[in-house]
Amino acid sequence: MKIILENNQILEVPEEYIGLIIGKKGKTIKKIRNLFMINIQLKDKKFHISSENSLTNLKLSINYIKEIYRKKASEDLTCPI
């Protein structure tokens, strides 16, 4: 995972979790946009995140996204097959 730039950040999420971040019919990504008042788009399998209002909201949104897929990843590891 990489985070670069200042007001415009690029967040790489493991490919298998991109759909999780977007959510069914875009529900999760819309929630993130509204909750943190940020712009977030998926380009080239990377989330491009920007905020004109708050660098704090930008950082909080990134942490929120990381937590979503980390939680799912830990569930996947503990799931017996």
C-alpha positions in Angstrom: 0.0 0.0 0.0 1.3 3.5 -0.9 0.2 6.9 0.0 1.7 9.8 -1.9 1.2 13.5 -2.5 -0.4 16.1 -0.1 -3.9 17.3 -0.9 -4.3 14.7 -3.5 -3.5 11.3 -2.3 -3.3 8.0 -4.0 -4.1 4.9 -2.0 -3.3 1.4 -3.3 -5.6 -1.2 -1.9 -5.1 -4.9 -2.6 -7.0 -5.7 -5.7 -9.2 -8.3 -4.1 -10.6 -5.6 -1.7 -11.4 -2.9 -4.3 -15.0 -4.1 -4.6 -15.3 -4.0 -0.9 -14.4 -0.4 -0.8 -16.7 0.5 -3.6 -19.6 -1.5 -2.1 -22.7 -2.8 -3.7 -24.0 -0.2 -6.1 -21.3 2.2 -4.9 -22.9 2.4 -1.4 -19.6 2.3 0.6 -17.7 4.7 -1.6 -20.6 7.2 -1.5 -20.7 6.8 2.3 -17.0 7.7 2.5 -17.5 10.7 0.2 -20.3 12.0 2.3 -18.9 11.2 5.7 -15.5 12.8 5.1 -16.5 15.4 2.4 -13.8 14.2 0.0 -13.6 13.3 -3.6 -12.6 9.7 -4.3 -12.3 8.0 -7.6 -10.9 4.7 -8.8 -8.3 5.0 -11.6 -5.9 2.3 -12.7 -6.8 0.1 -9.7 -5.9 2.9 -7.3 -8.1 5.2 -5.2 -7.4 8.9 -5.9 -8.6 10.9 -3.0 -8.7 14.7 -2.6 -10.2 17.3 -0.3 -10.4 21.0 -0.9 -11.6 21.7 2.6 -9.7 19.6 5.1 -6.4 17.7 5.2 -7.7 16.1 8.4 -10.7 14.6 6.6 -8.4 13.4 3.8 -6.3 11.5 6.4 -9.4 10.2 8.3 -10.9 8.9 5.0 -7.7 7.0 4.2 -7.6 5.4 7.7 -11.3 4.5 7.3 -10.6 2.8 4.0 -7.6 0.9 5.4 -9.7 -0.3 8.4 -12.4 -1.6 6.1 -10.1 -3.9 4.1 -7.9 -4.8 7.1 -10.9 -6.0 9.0 -12.0 -8.1 6.0 -8.5 -9.4 5.5 -8.3 -10.5 9.1 -11.7 -12.3 8.8 -10.4 -14.0 5.6 -7.4 -15.3 7.5 -9.4 -16.7 10.4 -12.1 -18.3 8.2 -11.6 -22.1 8.1 -11.8 -23.6 4.6 
